[in-house]
Structures are given as structure tokens and as C-alpha cells.
């Protein structure tokens, strides 16, 4: 993970990431673990749209911080070290925001690498968090592939994810689509009848 791309980002991606980074920083200041986890998921979604690995790395950092904050034994036994670490991370997010505002992609990428290293040194569970994020990203990607007509079995096999996880993700997606789109059968029938009468 020492090599992070330094190529320029589109203005759209920059703005999306900047807004997310500001939200992450605010959640980190409040030590809000659930909000950090939610923002990690959003960043994974952002990565799948823009195909930029830096967004995945930010998702890893954010998810890892949420998991560290959830650990009650860390908070109990190492409260001072945890607070120092979180203050450092807060400063790092401030730097990420500045670098991205200035479109300094090289410094932005170097800061990401440095943060990943700091987290891995602070928490031995970091590798597991990375796996969680990558698994979630794969399942997100798989759901999109399924929407484009590939079978669940073939998508699961191609991405190396479980069919069950993929089914759950596809189910969530379908449920949200149904909430957003009027699916009332009578209404659809009425519209179809009107179209037939006009034709």
C-alpha cells in the first residue's frame, strides 16, 4: 500500500471527496464511530463511481478509526494514547483537506500513505479492517454488475465474494429503488391504458 496514485482528479471527484473529508473530520472531532462507518461506506461508493483508489484508501482509514473508537478496552486502558492518536488523525484530515483544496495530489497521496502506516502501527487489527473494507467494496461492485445483467453466481465467482453477501446487497439496492420509484400496480396499469388509448 506504499504506492498511492498521484495523478490529477476530476473537479467533480475533488469536490465530492472534499465534502466527505470535511464530514469525516467533523465526525472524528465528535469521536462519532457510527457516523465514521457510514462515511466510509459513502467513500467506497464514491470510489466505485470515479474509479479512484485514493477514495478506497480514505474509506479504509475512516473505517479503521471507527473500529478503534468502538473498542472499549482501548478507551479504558489507553485513553491518553488514544486521545493523542485521534488528535493526530484529526490534524492529518485537516492536511488532506488543504492539499486537496490546493490540488496538490502528490502531497495528498503521501499523506494518505502516512496515515495508513500510523493506523497499522497503532492497531494490530488494521489488516482485518482493510479486508472488511475491500470485501464491502467488492460486494458493492458486484451489485452494480448484477444490475447490468450478469447472474449472481457469475458475479460472485468473478469477484471472489459469497453469493449470500451479494444477494443481501442486491436486496438492499432493490428495496431503496422501490422506495424511490412509484411501483403501484394500479397506477402503472392506468398509465399503460392511457398510452394505448393515445396510440
C-alpha positions as a LaTeX table, in Angstrom:
\begin{tabular}{lrrr}
\hline
Residue & $x$ (\AA) & $y$ (\AA) & $z$ (\AA) \\
\hline
Unk1 & 0.00 & 0.00 & 0.00 \\
Unk2 & 3.08 & 2.27 & $-0.16$ \\
Unk3 & 2.27 & 3.27 & $-3.75$ \\
Unk4 & $-0.76$ & 5.54 & $-3.99$ \\
Unk5 & $-1.57$ & 7.16 & $-7.33$ \\
Unk6 & $-0.65$ & 10.84 & $-7.63$ \\
Unk7 & $-2.42$ & 11.64 & $-10.92$ \\
Unk8 & $-4.89$ & 14.57 & $-11.02$ \\
Unk9 & $-8.55$ & 14.07 & $-10.11$ \\
Unk10 & $-11.58$ & 15.45 & $-11.89$ \\
Unk11 & $-13.13$ & 18.56 & $-10.30$ \\
Unk12 & $-16.26$ & 16.52 & $-9.58$ \\
Unk13 & $-14.30$ & 13.89 & $-7.62$ \\
Unk14 & $-12.31$ & 16.58 & $-5.78$ \\
Unk15 & $-15.48$ & 18.31 & $-4.63$ \\
Unk16 & $-17.15$ & 15.05 & $-3.61$ \\
Unk17 & $-14.06$ & 13.95 & $-1.65$ \\
Unk18 & $-13.60$ & 17.38 & $-0.08$ \\
Unk19 & $-17.18$ & 17.38 & 1.22 \\
Unk20 & $-16.72$ & 13.85 & 2.56 \\
Unk21 & $-13.35$ & 14.67 & 4.19 \\
Unk22 & $-14.91$ & 17.67 & 5.95 \\
Unk23 & $-17.70$ & 15.44 & 7.25 \\
Unk24 & $-15.17$ & 12.82 & 8.37 \\
Unk25 & $-13.15$ & 15.46 & 10.23 \\
Unk26 & $-16.29$ & 16.74 & 11.98 \\
Unk27 & $-17.32$ & 13.18 & 12.98 \\
Unk28 & $-13.78$ & 12.46 & 14.20 \\
Unk29 & $-13.79$ & 15.61 & 16.37 \\
Unk30 & $-17.01$ & 14.29 & 17.99 \\
Unk31 & $-15.50$ & 10.74 & 18.20 \\
Unk32 & $-18.67$ & 9.56 & 16.41 \\
Unk33 & $-17.85$ & 5.95 & 15.39 \\
Unk34 & $-21.22$ & 5.15 & 13.70 \\
Unk35 & $-21.01$ & 8.31 & 11.57 \\
Unk36 & $-17.41$ & 7.46 & 10.55 \\
Unk37 & $-18.53$ & 3.98 & 9.47 \\
Unk38 & $-21.37$ & 5.49 & 7.42 \\
Unk39 & $-18.92$ & 7.94 & 5.76 \\
Unk40 & $-16.56$ & 5.05 & 4.99 \\
Unk41 & $-19.41$ & 3.34 & 3.11 \\
Unk42 & $-20.13$ & 6.56 & 1.20 \\
Unk43 & $-16.45$ & 6.84 & 0.23 \\
Unk44 & $-16.47$ & 3.27 & $-1.12$ \\
Unk45 & $-19.49$ & 4.22 & $-3.23$ \\
Unk46 & $-17.59$ & 7.31 & $-4.43$ \\
Unk47 & $-14.62$ & 5.10 & $-5.37$ \\
Unk48 & $-16.85$ & 2.81 & $-7.44$ \\
Unk49 & $-18.25$ & 5.80 & $-9.36$ \\
Unk50 & $-14.96$ & 7.56 & $-10.09$ \\
Unk51 & $-12.63$ & 4.52 & $-10.23$ \\
Unk52 & $-10.06$ & 6.23 & $-7.99$ \\
Unk53 & $-8.13$ & 4.09 & $-5.49$ \\
Unk54 & $-7.44$ & 7.05 & $-3.21$ \\
Unk55 & $-11.11$ & 7.05 & $-2.22$ \\
Unk56 & $-10.79$ & 3.39 & $-1.15$ \\
Unk57 & $-7.76$ & 4.24 & 0.99 \\
Unk58 & $-9.71$ & 7.06 & 2.67 \\
Unk59 & $-12.55$ & 4.58 & 3.27 \\
Unk60 & $-10.02$ & 2.19 & 4.91 \\
Unk61 & $-8.70$ & 4.97 & 7.16 \\
Unk62 & $-12.20$ & 6.11 & 8.15 \\
Unk63 & $-13.49$ & 2.58 & 8.81 \\
Unk64 & $-10.37$ & 1.74 & 10.86 \\
Unk65 & $-10.85$ & 4.85 & 13.02 \\
Unk66 & $-14.49$ & 3.92 & 13.63 \\
Unk67 & $-13.42$ & 0.42 & 14.75 \\
Unk68 & $-10.68$ & 1.80 & 17.03 \\
Unk69 & $-13.20$ & 4.15 & 18.68 \\
Unk70 & $-15.60$ & 1.22 & 19.20 \\
Unk71 & $-13.00$ & $-0.72$ & 21.22 \\
Unk72 & $-13.93$ & $-0.10$ & 24.85 \\
Unk73 & $-10.77$ & $-1.80$ & 26.18 \\
Unk74 & $-8.58$ & 0.62 & 24.18 \\
Unk75 & $-10.54$ & 3.56 & 25.55 \\
Unk76 & $-10.31$ & 2.17 & 29.08 \\
Unk77 & $-6.66$ & 1.06 & 29.19 \\
Unk78 & $-5.04$ & 3.53 & 26.80 \\
Unk79 & $-7.23$ & 6.63 & 26.96 \\
Unk80 & $-4.33$ & 9.13 & 26.76 \\
Unk81 & $-2.61$ & 7.34 & 23.86 \\
Unk82 & $-5.96$ & 7.03 & 22.07 \\
Unk83 & $-6.68$ & 10.74 & 22.51 \\
Unk84 & $-3.20$ & 11.71 & 21.22 \\
Unk85 & $-3.63$ & 9.36 & 18.26 \\
Unk86 & $-7.09$ & 10.76 & 17.40 \\
Unk87 & $-5.83$ & 14.35 & 17.67 \\
Unk88 & $-3.04$ & 13.42 & 15.25 \\
Unk89 & $-5.56$ & 11.88 & 12.86 \\
Unk90 & $-7.72$ & 14.99 & 13.10 \\
Unk91 & $-4.70$ & 17.11 & 12.08 \\
Unk92 & $-3.97$ & 14.68 & 9.24 \\
Unk93 & $-7.52$ & 15.09 & 7.90 \\
Unk94 & $-7.05$ & 18.87 & 8.09 \\
Unk95 & $-3.90$ & 18.47 & 5.95 \\
Unk96 & $-5.72$ & 16.19 & 3.45 \\
Unk97 & $-8.40$ & 18.84 & 3.03 \\
Unk98 & $-5.80$ & 21.59 & 2.45 \\
Unk99 & $-3.83$ & 19.50 & $-0.06$ \\
Unk100 & $-6.99$ & 18.65 & $-2.00$ \\
Unk101 & $-8.23$ & 22.26 & $-1.95$ \\
Unk102 & $-4.85$ & 23.28 & $-3.45$ \\
Unk103 & $-4.99$ & 20.33 & $-5.92$ \\
Unk104 & $-1.62$ & 19.13 & $-4.57$ \\
Unk105 & $-2.21$ & 15.47 & $-5.44$ \\
Unk106 & 1.33 & 14.36 & $-4.60$ \\
Unk107 & 1.18 & 15.65 & $-1.01$ \\
Unk108 & $-2.39$ & 14.35 & $-0.74$ \\
Unk109 & $-1.29$ & 10.83 & $-1.72$ \\
Unk110 & 1.77 & 10.92 & 0.57 \\
Unk111 & $-0.44$ & 11.96 & 3.50 \\
Unk112 & $-2.76$ & 9.00 & 2.83 \\
Unk113 & 0.21 & 6.58 & 2.90 \\
Unk114 & 1.46 & 8.14 & 6.14 \\
Unk115 & $-1.99$ & 7.82 & 7.79 \\
Unk116 & $-2.34$ & 4.17 & 6.75 \\
Unk117 & 1.10 & 3.48 & 8.28 \\
Unk118 & 0.20 & 5.29 & 11.53 \\
Unk119 & $-3.04$ & 3.30 & 11.91 \\
Unk120 & $-1.32$ & $-0.03$ & 11.20 \\
Unk121 & 1.28 & 0.78 & 13.90 \\
Unk122 & $-1.38$ & 1.86 & 16.40 \\
Unk123 & $-3.78$ & $-1.05$ & 15.93 \\
Unk124 & $-2.76$ & $-4.63$ & 15.13 \\
Unk125 & $-6.28$ & $-5.33$ & 13.79 \\
Unk126 & $-5.69$ & $-2.94$ & 10.87 \\
Unk127 & $-5.26$ & $-5.80$ & 8.35 \\
Unk128 & $-8.69$ & $-7.15$ & 9.26 \\
Unk129 & $-10.27$ & $-3.70$ & 8.81 \\
Unk130 & $-8.71$ & $-3.45$ & 5.35 \\
Unk131 & $-10.19$ & $-6.85$ & 4.44 \\
Unk132 & $-13.63$ & $-5.69$ & 5.68 \\
Unk133 & $-13.49$ & $-2.56$ & 3.53 \\
Unk134 & $-12.27$ & $-4.41$ & 0.44 \\
Unk135 & $-14.95$ & $-7.08$ & 0.91 \\
Unk136 & $-17.63$ & $-4.39$ & 1.20 \\
Unk137 & $-16.26$ & $-2.65$ & $-1.92$ \\
Unk138 & $-16.32$ & $-5.93$ & $-3.85$ \\
Unk139 & $-19.92$ & $-6.59$ & $-2.83$ \\
Unk140 & $-20.90$ & $-3.02$ & $-3.88$ \\
Unk141 & $-19.22$ & $-3.55$ & $-7.24$ \\
Unk142 & $-20.89$ & $-6.96$ & $-7.60$ \\
Unk143 & $-24.33$ & $-5.46$ & $-7.01$ \\
Unk144 & $-23.68$ & $-2.98$ & $-9.84$ \\
Unk145 & $-22.55$ & $-5.80$ & $-12.18$ \\
Unk146 & $-25.70$ & $-7.77$ & $-11.34$ \\
Unk147 & $-27.82$ & $-4.70$ & $-12.17$ \\
Unk148 & $-26.17$ & $-4.71$ & $-15.61$ \\
Unk149 & $-27.44$ & $-8.21$ & $-16.37$ \\
Unk150 & $-24.81$ & $-10.66$ & $-15.09$ \\
Unk151 & $-26.04$ & $-13.56$ & $-12.98$ \\
Unk152 & $-25.48$ & $-13.55$ & $-9.20$ \\
Unk153 & $-23.43$ & $-16.76$ & $-9.41$ \\
Unk154 & $-21.08$ & $-15.48$ & $-12.10$ \\
Unk155 & $-20.58$ & $-12.11$ & $-10.36$ \\
Unk156 & $-19.86$ & $-13.78$ & $-7.02$ \\
Unk157 & $-17.37$ & $-16.13$ & $-8.67$ \\
Unk158 & $-15.62$ & $-13.35$ & $-10.63$ \\
Unk159 & $-15.16$ & $-11.16$ & $-7.55$ \\
Unk160 & $-14.50$ & $-13.93$ & $-5.06$ \\
Unk161 & $-17.34$ & $-12.87$ & $-2.75$ \\
Unk162 & $-20.07$ & $-15.00$ & $-1.26$ \\
Unk163 & $-23.32$ & $-15.26$ & $-3.20$ \\
Unk164 & $-25.18$ & $-14.68$ & 0.06 \\
Unk165 & $-23.46$ & $-11.30$ & 0.73 \\
Unk166 & $-24.14$ & $-10.28$ & $-2.83$ \\
Unk167 & $-27.81$ & $-11.27$ & $-2.55$ \\
Unk168 & $-28.12$ & $-9.14$ & 0.60 \\
Unk169 & $-26.57$ & $-6.11$ & $-1.15$ \\
Unk170 & $-28.76$ & $-6.54$ & $-4.25$ \\
Unk171 & $-31.80$ & $-6.85$ & $-1.96$ \\
Unk172 & $-30.91$ & $-3.55$ & $-0.24$ \\
Unk173 & $-30.47$ & $-1.84$ & $-3.61$ \\
Unk174 & $-33.81$ & $-3.12$ & $-4.92$ \\
Unk175 & $-35.53$ & $-2.07$ & $-1.67$ \\
Unk176 & $-34.17$ & 1.51 & $-1.95$ \\
Unk177 & $-35.15$ & 1.68 & $-5.61$ \\
Unk178 & $-38.66$ & 0.62 & $-4.66$ \\
Unk179 & $-38.83$ & 3.36 & $-2.04$ \\
Unk180 & $-37.79$ & 5.96 & $-4.59$ \\
Unk181 & $-39.87$ & 4.77 & $-7.58$ \\
Unk182 & $-43.69$ & 4.53 & $-7.62$ \\
Unk183 & $-44.48$ & 0.86 & $-8.06$ \\
Unk184 & $-48.19$ & 0.94 & $-7.51$ \\
Unk185 & $-49.64$ & $-1.64$ & $-9.94$ \\
Unk186 & $-52.93$ & 0.19 & $-10.49$ \\
Unk187 & $-51.09$ & 3.45 & $-11.28$ \\
Unk188 & $-48.84$ & 1.64 & $-13.77$ \\
Unk189 & $-51.86$ & $-0.02$ & $-15.34$ \\
Unk190 & $-53.65$ & 3.36 & $-15.62$ \\
Unk191 & $-50.63$ & 4.91 & $-17.37$ \\
Unk192 & $-50.32$ & 1.96 & $-19.73$ \\
Unk193 & $-54.06$ & 2.21 & $-20.59$ \\
Unk194 & $-53.68$ & 5.94 & $-21.36$ \\
Unk195 & $-50.72$ & 5.21 & $-23.66$ \\
Unk196 & $-52.73$ & 2.54 & $-25.50$ \\
Unk197 & $-55.71$ & 4.86 & $-25.91$ \\
Unk198 & $-53.46$ & 7.61 & $-27.35$ \\
Unk199 & $-51.72$ & 5.17 & $-29.72$ \\
\hline
\end{tabular}
